[in-house]
Amino acid sequence: MGKYFIFSGILTLLLFCGCQPMVRKKKQVIAFSQCIGNDAWRQTMLEEMKRELSFNPDIDFLYRDAHGDNNVQINQIRELVKQDIDLLIVSPNEAEPLTPIVDSVFQRNIPVIVTDRKTSSGQYNAYVGADNLAIGKLAGQYSRTILQGKGSVGLVTGLSGTSASIEREKGFMQQIGDATAIQVSGVIHGGWEKNKAYLEMRKHINVMSQSDIIFTFNDQMAMGVKKALDEAQIKKDIKIIGVDALSGPGNGLEQIIQGKMFASILYPTGGAEAIRTALAIINHQNYRRENILETSVIDKTNAELLALQSDKIKQQQLDIDKRQEFITEQNKIYQSQKSVLNVLVVSLVLAVVFGGISIIVIRSNWEKNKHLEVQNSEILAQQKQIVEMNSQIQQAAEIKNNFFTNISHEFKTPLTLIIAPIEDLELRKDLSEEVREQLSRIKRNAKKLQRLVSDLIDIHRISKSKIKLHAAIVYIDPFIQQVIGSFKPLFKKNRISVSYVNKTSLKEVWMDEYLMEQVLSNLLSNAIKHTAASGRIEIILEENNFKDYFYLRVLDNGLGIAPSDIEHIFDPFYQGVSSRNGSGIGLAYTKQIIELHHGQITVSSKPGHGSIFTLRMPIGNSHYEPAELADFDKGEKPLFQQDDILEATRKMVDNNLSFRSNKSKSIMVVEDNDEIRDYLRSLLERDYNLFLAKDVQQANGMLKTHFPDLVITDIMLPDGSGLDILKDIKAFYQTAHIPVILLSALANEDTMLEGSKLMADDYMTKPFNAELLRTRISSILQSRHQLKEKYSSNVEQFDSAQAEQVNDNDRRFLNNFSAIVESKLSDPRLSVDGIANELHLSRVQLYRKVKQLLDCSVNEYIIERRLKKAKSLMAEGLNINEIFSSVGFSSASYFASAFKKKYGQSPSTYKKELDKK
């Protein structure tokens, strides 16, 4: 009896629940009006939208296709508005004709999302679309890479006057415009259609077949171009590049895989992004107004992977659709059974039927509860396993972090024992200036090493969120150039060229200078490690169209990154298959610093062609919390400005000239490193006059004006090579006699051999022995001095033994100089200017050249030659009145005076002595 009353209560509850009318929430309606793109592209976009909407069955979706007709699209939008839609997504065929109708929808407080092409007024809630200018630039950049800067390209554009066609052509031409060796062979208009592109290609086949690359503005036109080339039986391997890279039969991806197209620029439809933005607007969530879709190059290296992913997504969508259909069918069955049950419960109030139904319900609930218990047990076991795995991962990460922290602290102990005694020694007053400078140099580099050790400790600190951001205004150009400057020795050692270009109007940005220096240093260090000798690294600063973000890109043409490594490249301690060395912490640390700045870091790479790391950083300081900004009122300064190294550098003497005495020998030092140049100055300035240069240009200017007695030059210089300086010195009469010592960190045999071939007098590698350098300089200068004495002892001629001690240029100069003087010895008008003109030298250059080689002036040499010639003529029996004019003296008295001054007796006395013999 008790059970009966329990069953009766349950029945009453079921009747109450089953018969109550259900209040259904009104479904929200999203309408989509499409009008651009080919059939495949439109179908792909529609599939993406439906796929995204499959997760939101409570949304009704209305779709209209205007097939490229403005009037049809306008009427379709009006018809959709009448259906009480909650949001409109529109892809305008053309901007101007569609602007009024879109504005009217927006003004009725119906949210509007514009895709692919914006309206003219800007009255919409959000925009989703790709950057056609960026697509054109990417295609141009990829073509330049394929052609290696030389070749011809053909263009197949879309409809004339459409913004997409104009922007793609503009972006493409901007990229290949700088490459003078790349020519545009021809441009045809394919109207976005395969058949039209095919017909136009047939008409212009002779011109277009001269191209090495044909860039078509979509894949359909690319297939038309390929068909025309095949029918014309063109044997040349012309690479066809399209745009869209859609999956499915007959589309771009299949053409690339089959080898009919060389590559395609991915043009995302933005269907999924449009639906996500629409859902955010409907649900009153935050959303972005401007959604610019990223693009990339699809070729054989990644086409199969993309196609596989696309097929996988489609298969998953089919599974989702089947499950959705199954759920819908089950709901229908459930509703039908519920209705039947309600009718039976209302109609049949028999106790037996009621008891049977109750038993069935209870048993069913018991089985479901049992099943749920099993599922809950499995879920709890999985959760426990995940927690244990997470604990193990955290423990391993902690061990690694502790290792770096502990070893960093171990480094600090000997560094402290180095720096502290140095600081004590600096307090002594009996130190010479030279010793004090050496101690200062040791201290600066020890503190630099101490700062690098602190960077390792920061890795542990930042992983535990202990590091604090100190964002302040940073002058971007000097900052980047300063970081690049710290890597110059590595660039030189590896023969890697580096360039920095600021394509923005930005002069200052907000960031933590100390942390961002570590970011850029990590990226440059990785680029150097993975770039071969004679490679290049580029740093480019750009900003987006809305000027709210800037992009800092680091590009290299090195080994690249394997596709399997890209996904994990920023994971802590990850080392990919293509990694040469390293701990795997640099990029993870870099990513964390960028995220602290509310930015993003991404990477793109192609194995064998290089990598591009891109930092996307907000402009201004509104995105920072007050605690993240440096408080200068409290005396807080950026760490870079507190660095002792900069203070010492500001005190460093950087004079271009350093003189001791006009009688001392002069040496020109060419070295771009400030500290090494200053060290050489302190090493040599006591004994020599010094000319200090930082680069090739400055060195060439000094050579033209100062003519040093010896040159010491580094090989790797910012604007060229020390070997170029050596080549120029030895190639000209004015400077060929100047000895050159090459001083470089490059110790390979090829560089030494090249220096020897260019007649370098010596080659020393860094680090060098100071005393050995002084000794070699002294030996070379002493040898030159002895050579001068030999020449000056016999200015008339030098024998073969003497000639072997001079190089060919010096020997040729002396022969020419002696021949000119000898041929015009009888001319009293013979002058320094006349000789200089015949030797193509300036008066000053001739004087210095003769002085350095013969240790006498030009006039002294001429008088010496005339007097020796006069003595020879006297020995032949000529009288004095005949001799003085034949050797170029203007008068007998001048001849007699010069003769007596040289030989200590008059010409007549000397003649009498000859006659007696």
Secondary structure, 3 states (H helix, E strand, C coil): CHHHHHHHHHHHHHHHHHHCCCCCCCCEEEEEEECCCCHHHHHHHHHHHHHHHCCCCCEEEEEEECCCCHHHHHHHHHHHHCCCCCEEEEECCCHHHHHHHHHHHHHCCCCEEEECCCCCCCCCCEEEEECHHHHHHHHHHHHHHHHCCCEEEEEEECCCCCHHHHHHHHHHHHHHHCCCCEEEEEEEECCCCHHHHHHHHHHCHHHHCCCCEEEECCHHHHHHHHHHHHHCCCCCCCEEEEEECCCCCCCHHHHHHCCCCCEEEECCCCHHHHHHHHHHHHCCCCCCCEEEECCCEEECCCHHHHHHHHHHHHHHHHHHHHHHHHHHHHHHHHHHHHHHHHHHHHHCCCHHHHHHHHHHHHHHHHHHHHHHHHHHHHHHHHHHHHHHHHHHHHHHHHHHHHHHHHHHHHHHHHHHHHHHHHHHHHCCCCCCHHHHHHHHHHHHHHHHHHHHHHHHHHHHHHHCCCCCCCEEEEEHHHHHHHHHHHCHHHHHHHCCEEEEEECCCCCEEEECHHHHHHHHHHHHHHHHHCCCCCCEEEEEEEECCCCCEEEEEEEECCCCCCHHHHCCCCCCCCCCCCCCCCCCCHHHHHHHHHHHCCCEEEEEEECCCEEEEEEEEECCCCCCCHHHECCHHHCCCCHHHHCHHHHHHHHCCCCCEECCCCCCCEEEEECCCHHHHHHHHHHHCCCCEEEEECCHHHHHHHHHHHCCCEEEECCEECCEEHHHHHHHHHHCCCCCCCCEEEEECCCCHHHHHHHHHCCCCEEEECCCCHHHHHHHHHHHHHHHHHHHHHHHHCCCCCCHHHHCCCCHHHHHHHHHHHHHHHHCCCCCCCCHHHHHHHCCCCHHHHHHHHHHHHCCCHHHHHHHHHHHHHHHHHHCCCCHHHHHHHCCCCCHHHHHHHHHHHHCCCHHHHHHHHHHC
